[in-house]
Amino acid sequence: MKEKDLKEIANKIFQAVFNVDNVLEIKELKDKFAFDIKLPLEVTDSLTGEVTYASSINSKKFITNQNMMKKDEEEGWMLPKKEVHTLKELLEIWDGINYTTTERVYNSSNVLMSDPIYNSSNVYNSTDCSKVDRVMFCDGIHNSSYTIASQRSNTVNYSIRVDDSNTVTNSYNVICSARISNSFFIQDCSDLFECIFCSHISNKEYCISNMQFTKEEYYFLKDKIIEWILS
């Protein structure tokens, strides 16, 4: 994906969540919203020297998934049998072929700086995601689209910073909740529509800090809160 594509995705998400255009650069989006999310980091392919991305960087040697498969097709990874007398010799032989595979992308397209990704498209700098489309800076989200900086969640659409939640749309900063829409700063809630700063409640709308407001009062305050979030 090009930077233009990423900005288009971010802009659609901002319009859905905040009803404003995104003015942040891609790095600024990452710094502001994904500061605490474990994302693939830059490493170097030990065979080619090219830059690649891995979800785990504890290894000493790396190889891209593409280069691993290329070597397998061209010469294979098996070694001729040789006499080995010590465990040290075995470990040295193993070290010669023990590369950590990076950028593992399966049945997916248009994936960049990510590892691993399954059955997805248009993914940027994310990890452990499946059946997602147009997401960036995410860890462990599934069946989701148009999502920024979310983790361990399912069915998240047009949202930013959703953690440990299910079925969230047009929302920002939702934690451990389900069936949330058009809401900000929600924790341990369910079935909320247009609520902000709410915790441990269900089946509500137009609530702020667990207090019931009129629709008019709510939208007046919501505009002020959006200004604060984006300031």
Beta strands, then each sheet from edge to edge (+ up, - down):
strand 1: 41-44
strand 2: 51-54
strand 3: 62-64
strand 4: 100-102
strand 5: 105-106
strand 6: 109-112
strand 7: 117-118
strand 8: 121-124
strand 9: 129-136
strand 10: 139-148
strand 11: 151-163
strand 12: 166-169
strand 13: 172-175
strand 14: 178-181
strand 15: 184-187
strand 16: 190-199
strand 17: 202-208
strand 18: 211-212
sheet 1: 1+ 2-
sheet 2: 3+ 4+
sheet 3: 5+ 7+ 9+ 8+ 6+
sheet 4: 5+ 7+ 9+ 10+ 11+ 12+ 14+ 16+ 15+ 13+
sheet 5: 5+ 7+ 9+ 10+ 11+ 12+ 14+ 16+ 17+ 18-
end
